Amino acid sequence: MRLLDPLGDVIIAIHHIGSTAVPGLMSKPVIDLMPIVTSLTTFDSRRGDVEALGLGWHGEFGVDGRRFCTLNASDGLRLANVHFYEAGSAHARRHLAFRDYLRAFPRVAAAYRRDKLRAGAIHPDDSVAYSGEKGAWIRETEAKALIWYGDGGGDAC
């Protein structure tokens, strides 16, 4: 997937986020990418270019200010989730703070692993319920991560 070929004039940066971005953290074999774009309005006008790359376009998909796209293999298995946000987005900052906090504090990453295992045991066949089950832990940790991130723990997006 070559996002920069057709979209280089709109994309400012591309970040690797999610569990696969934290060394040693258990994860699904799906990569999460977070491109930062100059403008969602401009990006929306390039939807055809995005879909020509083989990405499925899902719009905001429940998160204001996001454009969520997916990349699937020919057999239908998900390969990547791509979360596009506009520069300065609080959601982008939240993702980066959470990722960097887990990277900086292995004990927190280990606690996240335990919560993921707990949620998976409760909802082994329902990814939506599994994600919801982890929600409280993630929100609590994100709040701590954002405070840490604001104190110089990470770079602004």
Secondary structure, 3 states (H helix, E strand, C coil): CCCHHHHCCCEEEEEEECHHHCCCCCCCCCEEEEEEECCHHHHHCCHHHHHHCCCEECCCCCCCCEEEEEEECCCCCEEEEEEEEECCCHHHHHHHHHHHHHHHCHHHHHHHHHHHHHHHHHCCCCHHHHHHHHHHHHHHHHHHHHHHHHHHHCCCC
